[in-house]
Amino acid sequence: MVRAADRAERPARTSVWLEGKARRSGAARGGQPSSLDRDRITEVTVRLLDAEGLAGFSMRRLAAELNVTAMSVYWYVDTKDDLLELALDAVFGELGLPDQDQDPDPKSESAGDWRDQLRTLASGYRDLLVRHPWVSPLVGTFLNIGPNSVAFSRTVQRVIRRTGLPTHGLSGAIAAVFQFVYGFGTIEGHSIQRSAAAGVTPDEYFQQAMSALKGAPGLDDVLQDSEEMMQARGGRTVEEMYERDFHFALDLVISGIEAMVLREGQ
């Protein structure tokens, strides 16, 4: 059991972006490989996380991939958490952000663009979660205040402000859109990861799962309803099913925002 005195001596970690460590020079230090710097270490970390996931990642594994000693890595980052936080912000840099140079009044005709911009942001975030399944647990672990994460958050806030919602409803609208996307992208990404671990395609995994469920007692009515909905939705592959569900659900959320704007304006 950790004593209060121990906790006082070891204050809770905040963020690599708040502790002055993110600005550490990437230049090689005495005795360190000239090809090694923080950007290179972060790049390889992302690649390993994509290939092996959080469970398979370690500083020793990273050092082996870089062909250096583990102590060499610690010249550039103090802890594994610091490196994971840097990797998390690095992949947020992959997001294409809509142009926000012009920020028209929400009541102007050009304000209709917020819908397309919101779809762009939501779709990009979903793709990020699917492409990097390890991102999902880290988003809830760190403060997400690196430069790329902040740029994404700032853009989201600017787009949501242009919807015409009152200020007290803006955070709820952001939650409605991006917590939905977080859940959708997390499940989709983990499903793809699970089929890959089983050595089959997502379509094969889906068919195997449906066949197994058909033999389970007490699920006949649920399976029948599910099959009817899937047939009505359409889509020949799992990827197409995900695409149709995501965009329809996102349209529902956007329509809800529009309805709330009208209601608040009455």
ChimeraX attribute file (.defattr): number of C-alpha atoms within 10 A of each C-alpha:
attribute: neighborCount
match mode: 1-to-1
recipient: residues
	/A:1	4
	/A:2	6
	/A:3	7
	/A:4	9
	/A:5	8
	/A:6	10
	/A:7	10
	/A:8	9
	/A:9	8
	/A:10	9
	/A:11	8
	/A:12	8
	/A:13	11
	/A:14	10
	/A:15	19
	/A:16	23
	/A:17	17
	/A:18	13
	/A:19	10
	/A:20	9
	/A:21	14
	/A:22	19
	/A:23	10
	/A:24	11
	/A:25	11
	/A:26	15
	/A:27	13
	/A:28	16
	/A:29	14
	/A:30	7
	/A:31	7
	/A:32	16
	/A:33	13
	/A:34	10
	/A:35	9
	/A:36	19
	/A:37	18
	/A:38	20
	/A:39	14
	/A:40	12
	/A:41	21
	/A:42	22
	/A:43	14
	/A:44	17
	/A:45	25
	/A:46	23
	/A:47	14
	/A:48	18
	/A:49	21
	/A:50	16
	/A:51	13
	/A:52	12
	/A:53	16
	/A:54	16
	/A:55	8
	/A:56	10
	/A:57	18
	/A:58	15
	/A:59	17
	/A:60	14
	/A:61	15
	/A:62	21
	/A:63	19
	/A:64	12
	/A:65	14
	/A:66	19
	/A:67	12
	/A:68	15
	/A:69	16
	/A:70	16
	/A:71	13
	/A:72	18
	/A:73	23
	/A:74	14
	/A:75	15
	/A:76	23
	/A:77	20
	/A:78	12
	/A:79	12
	/A:80	14
	/A:81	16
	/A:82	19
	/A:83	22
	/A:84	22
	/A:85	23
	/A:86	25
	/A:87	22
	/A:88	25
	/A:89	20
	/A:90	19
	/A:91	19
	/A:92	21
	/A:93	15
	/A:94	12
	/A:95	19
	/A:96	12
	/A:97	16
	/A:98	16
	/A:99	9
	/A:100	12
	/A:101	6
	/A:102	6
	/A:103	14
	/A:104	13
	/A:105	13
	/A:106	18
	/A:107	11
	/A:108	9
	/A:109	9
	/A:110	11
	/A:111	16
	/A:112	13
	/A:113	14
	/A:114	22
	/A:115	19
	/A:116	12
	/A:117	19
	/A:118	23
	/A:119	16
	/A:120	16
	/A:121	23
	/A:122	22
	/A:123	18
	/A:124	18
	/A:125	21
	/A:126	23
	/A:127	18
	/A:128	21
	/A:129	23
	/A:130	23
	/A:131	19
	/A:132	23
	/A:133	24
	/A:134	23
	/A:135	25
	/A:136	20
	/A:137	11
	/A:138	17
	/A:139	14
	/A:140	9
	/A:141	11
	/A:142	17
	/A:143	15
	/A:144	20
	/A:145	16
	/A:146	20
	/A:147	14
	/A:148	18
	/A:149	19
	/A:150	14
	/A:151	15
	/A:152	18
	/A:153	15
	/A:154	12
	/A:155	19
	/A:156	20
	/A:157	14
	/A:158	13
	/A:159	24
	/A:160	23
	/A:161	21
	/A:162	20
	/A:163	24
	/A:164	22
	/A:165	21
	/A:166	12
	/A:167	10
	/A:168	8
	/A:169	16
	/A:170	18
	/A:171	12
	/A:172	12
	/A:173	21
	/A:174	18
	/A:175	12
	/A:176	16
	/A:177	21
	/A:178	20
	/A:179	12
	/A:180	18
	/A:181	23
	/A:182	20
	/A:183	14
	/A:184	18
	/A:185	26
	/A:186	23
	/A:187	16
	/A:188	21
	/A:189	21
	/A:190	18
	/A:191	17
	/A:192	21
	/A:193	19
	/A:194	15
	/A:195	16
	/A:196	13
	/A:197	10
	/A:198	11
	/A:199	11
	/A:200	14
	/A:201	16
	/A:202	19
	/A:203	15
	/A:204	14
	/A:205	19
	/A:206	16
	/A:207	13
	/A:208	12
	/A:209	11
	/A:210	13
	/A:211	11
	/A:212	10
	/A:213	14
	/A:214	13
	/A:215	10
	/A:216	9
	/A:217	7
	/A:218	10
	/A:219	11
	/A:220	13
	/A:221	9
	/A:222	9
	/A:223	14
	/A:224	12
	/A:225	10
	/A:226	12
	/A:227	13
	/A:228	10
	/A:229	11
	/A:230	14
	/A:231	10
	/A:232	9
	/A:233	12
	/A:234	12
	/A:235	14
	/A:236	10
	/A:237	13
	/A:238	17
	/A:239	13
	/A:240	13
	/A:241	14
	/A:242	15
	/A:243	13
	/A:244	14
	/A:245	15
	/A:246	19
	/A:247	14
	/A:248	12
	/A:249	16
	/A:250	21
	/A:251	14
	/A:252	13
	/A:253	16
	/A:254	20
	/A:255	13
	/A:256	14
	/A:257	23
	/A:258	15
	/A:259	13
	/A:260	17
	/A:261	16
	/A:262	12
	/A:263	10
	/A:264	11
	/A:265	10
	/A:266	5
